[in-house]
Amino acid sequence: MAISRGQISRQVSKSRSSKVPKDACYKKVKARYKVFPSAYASGAIAKCRKVGAKNWGTKSKSKKGGSKGRATKKR
């Protein structure tokens, strides 16, 4: 039973055309990064999925301090 080129090309195009719905993390990361897909974007998607799309990308509020966590010596 031989498979012709026409059958193979139809099977390949059929598998490529089936699109998976994208989640909120994918859309947020794609909007943020210019080069997509990249290693940075892939890591960002993984982090987003870990914390949840609602919480990803929001900065945590830090305490108001003058030194920003750096140890300063006065001489």
Secondary structure by P-SEA (a helix, b strand, c coil): ccccaaaaaaaaaaaaaccccccaaaaaaaacccccccaaaaaaaaaaaaaccccccccccccccccccbbbbcc
